[in-house]
Amino acid sequence: LKHYNMSDASPVTTPMNTNEKLTIAMCPQTQAEKDKMARIPYINAVGALMWLAVATRPDIAYAVGVLCRFNSNPGPKHWEAVKHLFKYIKGTIDLVPVIGPDPNSKELFTTYCDADHGGNTDNGRSTTGWVVKVGTGPIAWSSKLQSIVTLSTTEAEFVAAVTAGQQIIWLRNLLSEFGYEFESPSSLSIDNQSA
């Protein structure tokens, strides 16, 4: 925040402005607009945010993934979205993941996944998001564009579930190598009735 002169910014409560969808159409069209944006440290700021999203902040993973789509030609609206995310971090700077026992679950870890069908208006692809929790804290997470264009919300959710399922299998294999014995399947929560 200090490096990008956002230490004194007014905090906001969401990682992205929910009233505006970022698109390629917001990229600079003229050389003058491109020259103006060339002086703004967009890629550096998004890189710093990416480090946070990968290391300790699953709550900003989706927003950072969206901002990364415009690294090659960011526009003023994209830069405003970066500053909005910095303001969110300012307001949530004291949040930390806490790993402890979950009194509501008997499983070692639980996984949640979701998809936004056709959420990227530029290419029609959906975004997969998943998080794995041990007890009450997240230990692994991802937010990534799907590699295919899905034709329904059910299909988008299936693609997300497969990605999350791969992580479950990997974690189960890793823990088995450490000697942990599983007595039942691991849960995967999806918020789509048809999926």
Secondary structure, DSSP 4 states (H G I P E B T S, - for coil): -TTTT-TTPPP-SSSS-TT----GGGS--SHHHHHHHHTS-HHHHHHHHHHHHHHT-GGGHHHHHHHHTTTTS--HHHHHHHHHHHHHHHHTTT--------TT--SSEEEEEEEETT--TTT---EEEEEEEETTEEEEEEEEE-SS--SSHHHHHHHHHHHHHHHHHHHHHHHHHTT----SPPPEEES-S--
